[in-house]
């Protein structure tokens, strides 16, 4: 059966807005191999933060210490602010001057800390999987992959969604295959889909930290332990 996709103006607007709030970060390992993760941008009252995973931060630190790039900008891992003592989260100090050349912006939330999503609540999530990384003559290109559905894994420290890719409805001609390797989405954003007086909006709520190809489950840490200066509550 031929696979079809839907072309919806509102979904395209959501995707474009979500993609503008995150970027891929990539570096080379000591053996020269390239790897990548995702940074999500968040504006607080005092900081513009880049939020990602501890394992992404550690990958940067343990690289060959050259060629770090965040989006289209050179990146210095010394911008690290904090790592969560137990969760797979880390924050970096950024600025509007840093984000502007890449055409990126930072999310805001109406109440602090960000509200965790509840079981059954609609969410949207995404990032930059390494399977779509293309390198040519020194230029590196990444495609943004995103999914929408409902929270069906819930806990005090993690929330998640089973993607069920084979049964999902694609929003682009380039369909993601079932059981694909989505490594590289680590650090990507999770948004609550909030209905405010018949007007839907996206609100940043969590950060992706793990994906299982076997069960197609994407897991994320809620940001309710994040402080406005980029630190974490234990």
Secondary structure by P-SEA (a helix, b strand, c coil): cbbbbbbcaaaaaaaaaaaaabbbbbbbccccccccbbbbbbbccccccccccaaaaaaaaaccccccccccbbbbccccccccccccbbbbbbcccccccccbbbbbbcccccccccccccccccccccccccccccbbbbbbbbbbbbbccccccccccccccccccccccccccccccccccccbbbbbbcccccbbbbbbccccccccccccbbbbbbcccccccccccc
